[in-house]
């Protein structure tokens, strides 16, 4: 009887050990699949960004800075989960995806004042961006609404839908600020970039009209201001270097923009 009890105990222990080994194997395999999925996701985002900026290195640098600026502000303002933060970063990187359309190329790179027809045309790019990013919606719920809303204004005067205040996703309100701040602070051949202080004055002027006033106020607090200043100044160094030493693609872009 004792031996029988010991045998049953050994059998149970062996079964438990086997079950544990199988469970560990499943856990390791699941972890491996998760890592593989994350790697595939990063490569997909990089592929999309490369497709957008293959003929436009300036836009590539702008998109990465907007993503960094947006993430820094979102970290401080709260209200976004870890998954939503990831969605914010991808949305910021790819917010101008719709500009890959050839009809926007000359408009985007024009140095001249846009005509009414061109202004109407460029207003289609948020919807175009959102449509292109549709396959990412399952992995990043809400990314289409964020991207399609990054030119909406706090007072409802923006485009393409004229939504206002909290109707605009928080991530879109953040990206809108980062987008404008980067455009203001970075130099181009036809303009000098503003100082951080001057750009902040412009954001203040737009608070409550173009921008969420609470977010504008938050930008001017530490540590957001420190991080935004760091990103802007590093960007200015990069842009001035490329202005002095343009690669062949950027040189061609400058020729095109002069002709438009």
DACOR-V68152 format. One record per pair of residues at least 12 apart in sequence whose ideal C-beta (glycine too) atoms are under 10 Angstrom apart, sorted by the first residue. I is the first residue (numbers start at 0). J is the second residue. If there is no record, write none. Layout:
BEGIN
I|J  I|J
END
This chain:
BEGIN
36|138  37|85  40|85  40|89  40|135  40|138  40|139  41|89  43|89  43|134  43|135  43|138  44|88  44|89  44|92  44|93  44|135  44|138  44|139  45|92  47|89  47|92  47|93  47|96  47|99  47|131  47|132  47|134  47|135  48|62  48|63  48|66  48|89  48|92  48|93  48|96  50|93  50|96  50|99  50|131  51|92  51|93  51|94  51|95  51|96  51|97  51|98  51|99  51|128  51|131  52|95  52|98  52|99  52|248  53|99  53|248  54|99  54|104  54|248  54|249  54|251  54|252  54|255  55|95  55|98  55|99  55|104  55|107  55|108  55|248  55|249  55|252  56|241  56|245  56|246  56|248  56|249  56|252  57|107  57|108  57|185  57|187  57|238  57|241  57|242  57|245  57|248  57|249  57|252  57|253  58|95  58|98  58|99  58|107  58|108  58|252  59|92  60|181  60|185  60|234  60|237  60|238  60|241  61|95  61|178  61|181  61|182  61|185  61|234  61|238  62|91  62|92  62|93  62|94  62|95  62|96  62|178  62|181  63|91  63|92  63|181  63|230  63|234  63|237  64|91  64|177  64|178  64|180  64|181  64|184  64|185  64|227  64|230  64|231  64|233  64|234  64|237  64|238  65|88  65|90  65|91  65|92  65|94  65|95  65|149  65|173  65|174  65|175  65|176  65|177  65|178  65|179  65|180  65|181  65|182  65|230  66|87  66|88  66|89  66|90  66|91  66|92  66|93  66|94  66|174  66|177  66|230  67|88  67|91  67|92  67|177  67|181  67|226  67|227  67|229  67|230  67|233  67|234  68|91  68|173  68|174  68|176  68|177  68|178  68|180  68|181  68|184  68|218  68|223  68|226  68|227  68|230  68|231  68|234  69|84  69|87  69|88  69|90  69|91  69|92  69|94  69|149  69|170  69|171  69|173  69|174  69|175  69|176  69|177  69|178  69|180  69|181  70|84  70|85  70|87  70|88  70|91  70|173  70|177  70|226  71|173  71|177  71|218  71|222  71|223  71|224  71|225  71|226  71|227  71|229  71|230  72|87  72|172  72|173  72|174  72|176  72|177  72|180  72|214  72|217  72|218  72|223  72|226  72|227  73|87  73|88  73|91  73|169  73|170  73|173  73|174  73|177  73|214  73|223  74|87  74|222  74|223  74|226  75|214  75|217  75|218  75|220  75|221  75|222  75|223  75|226  76|169  76|172  76|173  76|211  76|213  76|214  76|217  76|218  76|223  77|169  77|217  78|169  78|170  78|173  79|169  79|170  79|173  82|138  82|139  82|140  82|141  83|139  83|140  83|141  83|145  83|168  83|169  83|170  84|170  85|138  85|139  85|142  86|135  86|136  86|138  86|139  86|140  86|141  86|142  86|145  86|168  86|170  87|139  87|141  87|142  87|145  87|168  87|169  87|170  87|171  87|173  87|174  88|139  88|170  88|174  89|132  89|135  89|138  89|139  89|142  89|145  89|146  90|128  90|129  90|132  90|135  90|139  90|141  90|142  90|143  90|144  90|145  90|146  90|147  90|148  90|149  90|168  90|170  90|171  90|173  90|174  91|145  91|146  91|149  91|170  91|171  91|173  91|174  91|177  91|178  92|174  93|128  93|131  93|132  93|135  93|142  93|146  94|124  94|125  94|128  94|129  94|132  94|142  94|145  94|146  94|147  94|148  94|149  94|150  94|170  94|171  94|174  94|175  94|177  94|178  95|107  95|124  95|125  95|127  95|128  95|146  95|149  95|178  96|124  96|125  96|127  96|128  96|129  96|130  96|131  96|132  96|146  97|121  97|123  97|124  97|125  97|126  97|127  97|128  97|129  97|130  97|131  97|132  97|146  97|147  98|121  98|124  98|127  98|128  99|124  99|127  99|128  99|131  100|120  100|123  100|124  100|127  100|128  100|131  102|117  102|120  102|121  102|123  102|124  102|127  103|117  103|120  103|121  103|123  103|124  103|127  104|252  104|255  104|259  105|117  105|255  105|256  105|258  105|259  106|118  106|120  106|121  106|124  106|259  107|121  107|124  107|252  107|256  107|259  108|252  108|253  108|255  108|256  108|257  108|258  108|259  109|121  109|255  109|256  109|257  109|258  109|259  110|187  110|188  110|189  110|190  110|253  110|256  110|257  110|258  110|259  111|189  111|256  111|257  111|259  117|259  118|158  119|158  121|150  121|158  122|150  122|157  122|158  122|159  123|158  123|159  124|146  124|147  124|149  124|150  124|158  124|159  125|143  125|145  125|146  125|147  125|148  125|149  125|150  125|151  125|157  125|158  125|159  125|160  125|171  126|143  126|146  126|147  126|158  126|159  126|160  127|146  127|147  127|159  128|142  128|143  128|145  128|146  128|147  128|149  129|142  129|143  129|144  129|145  129|146  129|147  129|148  129|149  129|159  130|143  130|146  130|147  131|143  131|146  132|145  132|146  132|147  141|168  141|170  141|171  142|168  142|170  144|162  144|167  144|168  144|170  144|171  145|167  145|168  145|169  145|170  145|171  145|172  145|173  145|174  146|168  146|170  146|171  146|174  147|159  147|160  147|162  147|168  147|171  148|160  148|162  148|166  148|167  148|168  148|170  148|171  148|172  148|174  148|175  149|167  149|168  149|170  149|171  149|172  149|173  149|174  149|175  149|176  149|177  149|178  150|167  150|171  150|174  150|175  150|178  150|209  151|163  151|164  151|166  151|167  151|168  151|171  151|172  151|175  151|209  152|164  152|167  152|172  152|175  152|205  152|207  152|208  152|209  152|210  152|211  153|165  153|167  153|172  153|175  153|205  153|206  153|207  153|208  153|209  153|210  153|211  153|212  153|213  153|214  153|215  154|205  154|207  154|208  154|209  154|210  155|167  155|208  156|208  156|209  157|171  157|175  157|208  157|209  164|211  165|211  167|211  169|211  169|214  171|211  172|210  172|211  172|213  172|214  172|215  173|210  173|211  173|214  173|217  173|218  175|205  175|209  175|210  175|211  175|214  176|202  176|205  176|206  176|209  176|210  176|211  176|214  176|215  176|217  176|218  176|227  177|214  177|218  177|227  177|230  179|198  179|201  179|202  179|205  179|209  179|210  180|193  180|195  180|198  180|199  180|201  180|202  180|210  180|218  180|227  180|230  180|231  181|198  181|227  181|230  181|231  181|234  182|198  183|195  183|197  183|198  183|199  183|200  183|201  183|202  183|231  184|197  184|198  184|199  184|201  184|227  184|228  184|230  184|231  184|232  184|234  184|235  184|238  185|198  185|231  185|234  185|235  185|237  185|238  185|239  186|234  186|235  186|238  186|239  186|241  186|242  187|238  187|242  187|253  187|256  188|238  188|242  188|245  188|249  188|252  188|253  188|256  188|257  189|253  189|256  189|257  191|235  191|239  192|231  192|232  192|234  192|235  192|238  192|239  193|231  193|235  194|228  194|231  194|232  194|235  195|224  195|227  195|228  195|229  195|230  195|231  195|232  195|235  196|228  198|218  198|227  198|231  199|215  199|218  199|219  199|224  199|227  199|228  202|214  202|215  202|216  202|218  202|219  203|215  203|216  203|218  203|219  206|218
END
